[in-house]
């Protein structure tokens, strides 16, 4: 359970310290990758609260979700479609569901 939280905190701290600027041409890719990562972290927290957390599932989901989201965005760019919106919508819905379940757990 510590891996997702430590990774999230390390990523936020590195982002604040390094102040990396992402070019406008990569903004979509960065947005979907960050959303996929955040979805994975919240899913890991929810899994831990449910007592079914598995580090291998978290790490593989983290990587695969980010890759699929970036690949979907890339294919959409090549086709001239805004397919990144599909990833944003899917991850956004899952984030809200995970937050709701985490909130219910504590209430």
Order of alpha helices (4+ residues) and beta strands (2+ residues): alpha-alpha-alpha-alpha
